[in-house]
Amino acid sequence: MSTVPEQLPVTPLAVWALVLGIASLVFCCLPSAIPAIICGHLARSRIEPTPATASGRGMAMAGLIMGYVSVVVFILACVLGVILCLTIPALIKQCNAT
Amino acid sequence: MTEGKVDVKFGEWIQQGWELYKANIGVWIVASLLAIVISIATVGILSGPMMAGMIWIALALVDKKDPKPQMGDVFKGFDYFLQSFLFCLIWGIIMLAASFLLHLIICVGSVVAIILPIVLETALMFGLFLIVDKKMEFWPASMLSLNVVKPNFFPFLGLMVVSMVIGHIGMIACGIGVIVTMPIAVCILAVAYRNVFGVQAAT
């Protein structure tokens, strides 16, 4: 039987980044994407100087990526919404005229 | 490290994989449920690390690590986040792009588009295992997997097809059965990986 080396504690901020990141994708909401990004950056800045005492880099990075993806999706959805709002009345007007 | 001819013990590996699954069925079902739900909820972004977590559990069980792995250990896949994420992302994009281009060729293209993912999955079958076990980067791990599989392609293709059929048979039950059957495929491949690459001295 082999033994497992002692496990480093995961930084709570990294776990928060992951949870908020997942929530931001599941519920498509910006209010959880921004905290996910903040927690992710904070977790990384705390883990990187002391990699021997804390872990959770992967979770922090996952939270960051999901947070940024949610923000990008939100911005794209807003842009699409604005385009539709601008073009649909014009299209209706054109249809009515013909 | 094994490159060149490998004796693919088909039946023996499948049986050992099944025994490994049967002995830890509770851990497997919960870990698999977590992995599948999180992967789907995150539109596949976390499928790489969740798969890496499943592989970590499988290898720990094959190596008889003490203490025994628990269902929560599926989150150990996040220790390999970047490499497992890149592995799934890059190969996923390559597979999608190739399938799209092949579908443009009428008839023959469609047939090749069905075969290509199976061939590519066989070539890369040990990629994620190498990332988890040997902490390799995704590209060298992919290339090493390819080099090991290449001289023994057809036996490994058979093993991959069998484990894919077993792993996906749960799809019949409205897809929910995959939670139960997918870990069997992971166990079979973990046994195969250990037999091909041997035990890592220190992990």
Contacts between the chains, C-beta under 8 A, distances in Angstrom:
chain1	res1	chain2	res2	distance
A	1	B	64	5.4
A	1	B	65	7.3
A	1	B	66	4.7
A	2	B	63	5.8
A	2	B	64	7.4
A	2	B	65	5.7
A	2	B	66	7.2
A	3	B	65	7.5
A	3	B	66	5.8
A	4	B	60	7.7
A	4	B	65	5.6
A	4	B	66	7.2
A	4	B	67	7.0
A	5	B	203	8.0
A	18	B	78	7.5
A	21	B	42	7.9
A	22	B	38	6.8
A	22	B	41	6.1
A	22	B	42	5.8
A	22	B	46	7.6
A	25	B	41	6.7
A	25	B	42	5.2
A	25	B	43	6.3
A	25	B	45	7.2
A	26	B	41	5.0
A	26	B	42	7.7
A	55	B	79	7.1
A	56	B	78	7.6
A	57	B	81	7.4
A	58	B	49	6.5
A	58	B	77	7.8
A	58	B	78	3.5
A	58	B	79	5.5
A	58	B	80	6.9
A	58	B	81	3.1
A	58	B	82	7.1
A	59	B	75	7.7
A	59	B	78	4.7
A	59	B	81	7.4
A	61	B	81	5.4
A	61	B	82	6.4
A	62	B	45	7.4
A	62	B	46	6.2
A	62	B	49	6.6
A	62	B	78	6.3
A	62	B	81	5.5
A	62	B	85	7.7
A	65	B	45	6.4
A	65	B	85	7.5
A	66	B	42	6.2
A	66	B	45	5.9
A	66	B	46	7.9
A	69	B	45	6.8
